[in-house]
Every structure is written in C-alpha cells, then in structure tokens.
Amino acid sequence: MKISVVFAAILTAAVPAPRDPLACDKEFHEHGGVAARAHSDHRPKHGGVFFMAPNGRNHLEGVVLRPGILKVYLYDEYTQPLPAASFKATLAPRLTGASKRVPFTLAGDGTLVTSLATPSFPLALDVWITFPRTNGVEGSTDLFTFEFERFTDERAGVTSAVAAGAR
C-alpha cells in the first residue's frame, strides 16, 4: 500500500497541470499583439487561409483578391512577416487540363502573388512552396491546398476560407 501511494505521488508531480486552451490567446494580447512564444498565434492576419509549415518554423497565409489574384504572406515562428524574396512558390494545376505549374512573382509589399483565371467558388488551389535553408536546417518544398468560398476581404480580416492542410 505504501509503495502505491509513493508511486502515485511521483506520477502526480511528474504530470504537468492541464494547460488553459486560451492561454496562447491571452499571452498574445498581454504582449501587445506580438506572440509571446513561438507558434502561439495561428490566426490569419489578412482574413485568409492560415497554415503552419511542416518545417516547424514558418507560417503562411493565402488570400484570393479581386479580380483574381492569389497572394501568399509568409511569417516566422512568432507570426512576424518575412520578406518573400528567399521563398519560391508555384500554383499547381488542379482538376484542369493544364499540365504546367504557374510561378508566383515577388510583389512590392514583400509577398508572393500570381494571377488566377476568372475564379469560380468554391475554389481549391494547390500551391507548392519552397522554404529556404534557415539556421543550418535544410529547406523543403511542401504542398498546401487553399480552399476558398469567396474572395477574401482583407480589410475586414474575415473570409469563409477553410484550411485544408498541408500535405
């Protein structure tokens, strides 16, 4: 009986208390809108579809703007903007007869952009993003599927976009 009490006490001390699921959001607001810890803010900044990259370092957000522009914002682990100059992206054909990937270009605001043929919604876009080598860690190329039900309203910070997940 004494052994099981001691064992239970050791287990209780070793298991951390449950984390408040809103703690990340609280920390975000307590630090003036800047993430207090890496990966503590996964909210879209421009009303788009937001992902954490499989590399565990980067975040990205895609928006579809009128008249048919797909724009990708890139962020670090604290969700601070990154200039897109060292990243590459291509729009892959999806359910069309096209066989060629369409490259993104670097926009004046530091984002990656590409034109879309007249989009019809719902819209699903496959985008390959090449992440640069960072802090000695090799870069990678990953597929992200962006799904949109309508054009993104960047001013309102809302859209009915759905994050389909990186594959």
Buried (B, 14 or more C-beta within 10 A) or exposed (E): EEEEEEEEEEEEEEEEEEEEEEEBEEBBEEEEEEBBEEBBBBEBBBBBBBBBBBBEBBBBBBBBBEEBBBBBBBBBBBBEEBEBEEBBBBBBEEEEEEEEBBEBEBBEEEBBBBEBEEBEEEBEBBBBBEBBEBEEEEEBEBEBBBBBEEBBBBEEEEBEBBBBEBE
